[in-house]
C-alpha cells in the first residue's frame, strides 16, 4: 500500500492537522527533518500538483511518534531505532501497538466493515517473516483495517 494512503487514513481517523503530522514525525527522532510544507505534499493525492511520495523512513517516524503520543515513552528502555524499510505487516503491527488493540479488537474492526478474519489468520500477520505460518498483509487487508479503524475512532 502507498505510504501516503496510510498517512492520510490515520490523519483522517484522528482528525490531525498538518502541524500534528510534523510533531508526530519528530517525536520518534527529533533530528528527523520534516516541515509543514513537506507534510502537506505527502497528504496530496497522486494526481494533484505538488504531490510527493512518502518514504518508508518517514512513515516509520510518523507511526513511532504516534505510538509515543498515544502510549507515552517506555520508561527504562533506550529509544528504538526507526526502521528504514516498512511493509504492510509492520504498519499493522505499529497501529496495533499505538491503539493498544488485542486480537478481539482487531477482529471486531475487520468484522465491522464486512471483512472477516479468523484469529489464526490474524496471528499469522504478526509472526516473523521466516516463520512457517507467517502471512503477508496484502493491500486490501490493510485498507480494510484502516477503514474499520476510522469507523471505530470517528463513530
MODELLER restraints for C-alpha pairs under 7 A, 6 or more apart:
rsr = mdl.restraints
at = mdl.atoms
rsr.add(forms.Gaussian(group=physical.xy_distance, feature=features.Distance(at['CA:1:A'], at['CA:88:A']), mean=6.88, stdev=0.5))
rsr.add(forms.Gaussian(group=physical.xy_distance, feature=features.Distance(at['CA:1:A'], at['CA:139:A']), mean=5.10, stdev=0.5))
rsr.add(forms.Gaussian(group=physical.xy_distance, feature=features.Distance(at['CA:3:A'], at['CA:54:A']), mean=5.75, stdev=0.5))
rsr.add(forms.Gaussian(group=physical.xy_distance, feature=features.Distance(at['CA:3:A'], at['CA:59:A']), mean=6.43, stdev=0.5))
rsr.add(forms.Gaussian(group=physical.xy_distance, feature=features.Distance(at['CA:4:A'], at['CA:42:A']), mean=5.84, stdev=0.5))
rsr.add(forms.Gaussian(group=physical.xy_distance, feature=features.Distance(at['CA:4:A'], at['CA:43:A']), mean=6.42, stdev=0.5))
rsr.add(forms.Gaussian(group=physical.xy_distance, feature=features.Distance(at['CA:4:A'], at['CA:53:A']), mean=6.50, stdev=0.5))
rsr.add(forms.Gaussian(group=physical.xy_distance, feature=features.Distance(at['CA:4:A'], at['CA:54:A']), mean=5.62, stdev=0.5))
rsr.add(forms.Gaussian(group=physical.xy_distance, feature=features.Distance(at['CA:8:A'], at['CA:43:A']), mean=5.97, stdev=0.5))
rsr.add(forms.Gaussian(group=physical.xy_distance, feature=features.Distance(at['CA:9:A'], at['CA:146:A']), mean=6.47, stdev=0.5))
rsr.add(forms.Gaussian(group=physical.xy_distance, feature=features.Distance(at['CA:13:A'], at['CA:150:A']), mean=4.58, stdev=0.5))
rsr.add(forms.Gaussian(group=physical.xy_distance, feature=features.Distance(at['CA:13:A'], at['CA:153:A']), mean=6.08, stdev=0.5))
rsr.add(forms.Gaussian(group=physical.xy_distance, feature=features.Distance(at['CA:13:A'], at['CA:154:A']), mean=6.18, stdev=0.5))
rsr.add(forms.Gaussian(group=physical.xy_distance, feature=features.Distance(at['CA:18:A'], at['CA:36:A']), mean=6.01, stdev=0.5))
rsr.add(forms.Gaussian(group=physical.xy_distance, feature=features.Distance(at['CA:18:A'], at['CA:39:A']), mean=6.20, stdev=0.5))
rsr.add(forms.Gaussian(group=physical.xy_distance, feature=features.Distance(at['CA:18:A'], at['CA:40:A']), mean=6.54, stdev=0.5))
rsr.add(forms.Gaussian(group=physical.xy_distance, feature=features.Distance(at['CA:19:A'], at['CA:36:A']), mean=6.06, stdev=0.5))
rsr.add(forms.Gaussian(group=physical.xy_distance, feature=features.Distance(at['CA:21:A'], at['CA:39:A']), mean=6.72, stdev=0.5))
rsr.add(forms.Gaussian(group=physical.xy_distance, feature=features.Distance(at['CA:22:A'], at['CA:34:A']), mean=6.26, stdev=0.5))
rsr.add(forms.Gaussian(group=physical.xy_distance, feature=features.Distance(at['CA:22:A'], at['CA:35:A']), mean=6.10, stdev=0.5))
rsr.add(forms.Gaussian(group=physical.xy_distance, feature=features.Distance(at['CA:22:A'], at['CA:36:A']), mean=6.33, stdev=0.5))
rsr.add(forms.Gaussian(group=physical.xy_distance, feature=features.Distance(at['CA:22:A'], at['CA:39:A']), mean=6.64, stdev=0.5))
rsr.add(forms.Gaussian(group=physical.xy_distance, feature=features.Distance(at['CA:24:A'], at['CA:62:A']), mean=5.44, stdev=0.5))
rsr.add(forms.Gaussian(group=physical.xy_distance, feature=features.Distance(at['CA:24:A'], at['CA:65:A']), mean=4.44, stdev=0.5))
rsr.add(forms.Gaussian(group=physical.xy_distance, feature=features.Distance(at['CA:24:A'], at['CA:66:A']), mean=5.85, stdev=0.5))
rsr.add(forms.Gaussian(group=physical.xy_distance, feature=features.Distance(at['CA:25:A'], at['CA:61:A']), mean=4.85, stdev=0.5))
rsr.add(forms.Gaussian(group=physical.xy_distance, feature=features.Distance(at['CA:25:A'], at['CA:62:A']), mean=4.20, stdev=0.5))
rsr.add(forms.Gaussian(group=physical.xy_distance, feature=features.Distance(at['CA:25:A'], at['CA:65:A']), mean=5.54, stdev=0.5))
rsr.add(forms.Gaussian(group=physical.xy_distance, feature=features.Distance(at['CA:26:A'], at['CA:32:A']), mean=5.87, stdev=0.5))
rsr.add(forms.Gaussian(group=physical.xy_distance, feature=features.Distance(at['CA:26:A'], at['CA:65:A']), mean=6.91, stdev=0.5))
rsr.add(forms.Gaussian(group=physical.xy_distance, feature=features.Distance(at['CA:27:A'], at['CA:65:A']), mean=4.84, stdev=0.5))
rsr.add(forms.Gaussian(group=physical.xy_distance, feature=features.Distance(at['CA:28:A'], at['CA:61:A']), mean=5.57, stdev=0.5))
rsr.add(forms.Gaussian(group=physical.xy_distance, feature=features.Distance(at['CA:28:A'], at['CA:64:A']), mean=5.52, stdev=0.5))
rsr.add(forms.Gaussian(group=physical.xy_distance, feature=features.Distance(at['CA:28:A'], at['CA:65:A']), mean=4.63, stdev=0.5))
rsr.add(forms.Gaussian(group=physical.xy_distance, feature=features.Distance(at['CA:41:A'], at['CA:50:A']), mean=5.84, stdev=0.5))
rsr.add(forms.Gaussian(group=physical.xy_distance, feature=features.Distance(at['CA:41:A'], at['CA:51:A']), mean=4.86, stdev=0.5))
rsr.add(forms.Gaussian(group=physical.xy_distance, feature=features.Distance(at['CA:41:A'], at['CA:52:A']), mean=5.34, stdev=0.5))
rsr.add(forms.Gaussian(group=physical.xy_distance, feature=features.Distance(at['CA:42:A'], at['CA:51:A']), mean=6.18, stdev=0.5))
rsr.add(forms.Gaussian(group=physical.xy_distance, feature=features.Distance(at['CA:42:A'], at['CA:52:A']), mean=5.38, stdev=0.5))
rsr.add(forms.Gaussian(group=physical.xy_distance, feature=features.Distance(at['CA:42:A'], at['CA:53:A']), mean=6.09, stdev=0.5))
rsr.add(forms.Gaussian(group=physical.xy_distance, feature=features.Distance(at['CA:42:A'], at['CA:54:A']), mean=5.82, stdev=0.5))
rsr.add(forms.Gaussian(group=physical.xy_distance, feature=features.Distance(at['CA:44:A'], at['CA:51:A']), mean=5.31, stdev=0.5))
rsr.add(forms.Gaussian(group=physical.xy_distance, feature=features.Distance(at['CA:45:A'], at['CA:51:A']), mean=6.47, stdev=0.5))
rsr.add(forms.Gaussian(group=physical.xy_distance, feature=features.Distance(at['CA:56:A'], at['CA:84:A']), mean=5.99, stdev=0.5))
rsr.add(forms.Gaussian(group=physical.xy_distance, feature=features.Distance(at['CA:56:A'], at['CA:85:A']), mean=5.43, stdev=0.5))
rsr.add(forms.Gaussian(group=physical.xy_distance, feature=features.Distance(at['CA:56:A'], at['CA:86:A']), mean=5.46, stdev=0.5))
rsr.add(forms.Gaussian(group=physical.xy_distance, feature=features.Distance(at['CA:57:A'], at['CA:83:A']), mean=6.27, stdev=0.5))
rsr.add(forms.Gaussian(group=physical.xy_distance, feature=features.Distance(at['CA:57:A'], at['CA:84:A']), mean=4.66, stdev=0.5))
rsr.add(forms.Gaussian(group=physical.xy_distance, feature=features.Distance(at['CA:57:A'], at['CA:85:A']), mean=6.57, stdev=0.5))
rsr.add(forms.Gaussian(group=physical.xy_distance, feature=features.Distance(at['CA:60:A'], at['CA:82:A']), mean=6.33, stdev=0.5))
rsr.add(forms.Gaussian(group=physical.xy_distance, feature=features.Distance(at['CA:60:A'], at['CA:83:A']), mean=6.09, stdev=0.5))
rsr.add(forms.Gaussian(group=physical.xy_distance, feature=features.Distance(at['CA:60:A'], at['CA:86:A']), mean=6.85, stdev=0.5))
rsr.add(forms.Gaussian(group=physical.xy_distance, feature=features.Distance(at['CA:61:A'], at['CA:82:A']), mean=6.42, stdev=0.5))
rsr.add(forms.Gaussian(group=physical.xy_distance, feature=features.Distance(at['CA:63:A'], at['CA:94:A']), mean=6.42, stdev=0.5))
rsr.add(forms.Gaussian(group=physical.xy_distance, feature=features.Distance(at['CA:66:A'], at['CA:98:A']), mean=6.36, stdev=0.5))
rsr.add(forms.Gaussian(group=physical.xy_distance, feature=features.Distance(at['CA:67:A'], at['CA:97:A']), mean=6.78, stdev=0.5))
rsr.add(forms.Gaussian(group=physical.xy_distance, feature=features.Distance(at['CA:67:A'], at['CA:98:A']), mean=4.26, stdev=0.5))
rsr.add(forms.Gaussian(group=physical.xy_distance, feature=features.Distance(at['CA:70:A'], at['CA:98:A']), mean=6.07, stdev=0.5))
rsr.add(forms.Gaussian(group=physical.xy_distance, feature=features.Distance(at['CA:71:A'], at['CA:98:A']), mean=6.52, stdev=0.5))
rsr.add(forms.Gaussian(group=physical.xy_distance, feature=features.Distance(at['CA:88:A'], at['CA:137:A']), mean=5.52, stdev=0.5))
rsr.add(forms.Gaussian(group=physical.xy_distance, feature=features.Distance(at['CA:88:A'], at['CA:138:A']), mean=6.85, stdev=0.5))
rsr.add(forms.Gaussian(group=physical.xy_distance, feature=features.Distance(at['CA:88:A'], at['CA:142:A']), mean=6.65, stdev=0.5))
rsr.add(forms.Gaussian(group=physical.xy_distance, feature=features.Distance(at['CA:89:A'], at['CA:125:A']), mean=6.17, stdev=0.5))
rsr.add(forms.Gaussian(group=physical.xy_distance, feature=features.Distance(at['CA:89:A'], at['CA:126:A']), mean=6.84, stdev=0.5))
rsr.add(forms.Gaussian(group=physical.xy_distance, feature=features.Distance(at['CA:89:A'], at['CA:136:A']), mean=6.51, stdev=0.5))
rsr.add(forms.Gaussian(group=physical.xy_distance, feature=features.Distance(at['CA:89:A'], at['CA:137:A']), mean=5.26, stdev=0.5))
rsr.add(forms.Gaussian(group=physical.xy_distance, feature=features.Distance(at['CA:93:A'], at['CA:126:A']), mean=6.76, stdev=0.5))
rsr.add(forms.Gaussian(group=physical.xy_distance, feature=features.Distance(at['CA:103:A'], at['CA:119:A']), mean=6.91, stdev=0.5))
rsr.add(forms.Gaussian(group=physical.xy_distance, feature=features.Distance(at['CA:107:A'], at['CA:117:A']), mean=6.24, stdev=0.5))
rsr.add(forms.Gaussian(group=physical.xy_distance, feature=features.Distance(at['CA:109:A'], at['CA:145:A']), mean=6.59, stdev=0.5))
rsr.add(forms.Gaussian(group=physical.xy_distance, feature=features.Distance(at['CA:109:A'], at['CA:148:A']), mean=4.99, stdev=0.5))
rsr.add(forms.Gaussian(group=physical.xy_distance, feature=features.Distance(at['CA:109:A'], at['CA:149:A']), mean=6.14, stdev=0.5))
rsr.add(forms.Gaussian(group=physical.xy_distance, feature=features.Distance(at['CA:110:A'], at['CA:116:A']), mean=5.93, stdev=0.5))
rsr.add(forms.Gaussian(group=physical.xy_distance, feature=features.Distance(at['CA:110:A'], at['CA:117:A']), mean=6.76, stdev=0.5))
rsr.add(forms.Gaussian(group=physical.xy_distance, feature=features.Distance(at['CA:110:A'], at['CA:144:A']), mean=6.74, stdev=0.5))
rsr.add(forms.Gaussian(group=physical.xy_distance, feature=features.Distance(at['CA:110:A'], at['CA:145:A']), mean=5.81, stdev=0.5))
rsr.add(forms.Gaussian(group=physical.xy_distance, feature=features.Distance(at['CA:110:A'], at['CA:148:A']), mean=6.05, stdev=0.5))
rsr.add(forms.Gaussian(group=physical.xy_distance, feature=features.Distance(at['CA:112:A'], at['CA:148:A']), mean=6.29, stdev=0.5))
rsr.add(forms.Gaussian(group=physical.xy_distance, feature=features.Distance(at['CA:113:A'], at['CA:148:A']), mean=5.83, stdev=0.5))
rsr.add(forms.Gaussian(group=physical.xy_distance, feature=features.Distance(at['CA:124:A'], at['CA:133:A']), mean=5.66, stdev=0.5))
rsr.add(forms.Gaussian(group=physical.xy_distance, feature=features.Distance(at['CA:124:A'], at['CA:134:A']), mean=4.83, stdev=0.5))
rsr.add(forms.Gaussian(group=physical.xy_distance, feature=features.Distance(at['CA:124:A'], at['CA:135:A']), mean=5.24, stdev=0.5))
rsr.add(forms.Gaussian(group=physical.xy_distance, feature=features.Distance(at['CA:125:A'], at['CA:134:A']), mean=6.15, stdev=0.5))
rsr.add(forms.Gaussian(group=physical.xy_distance, feature=features.Distance(at['CA:125:A'], at['CA:135:A']), mean=5.15, stdev=0.5))
rsr.add(forms.Gaussian(group=physical.xy_distance, feature=features.Distance(at['CA:125:A'], at['CA:136:A']), mean=6.20, stdev=0.5))
rsr.add(forms.Gaussian(group=physical.xy_distance, feature=features.Distance(at['CA:125:A'], at['CA:137:A']), mean=6.17, stdev=0.5))
rsr.add(forms.Gaussian(group=physical.xy_distance, feature=features.Distance(at['CA:127:A'], at['CA:134:A']), mean=5.23, stdev=0.5))
rsr.add(forms.Gaussian(group=physical.xy_distance, feature=features.Distance(at['CA:128:A'], at['CA:134:A']), mean=6.39, stdev=0.5))
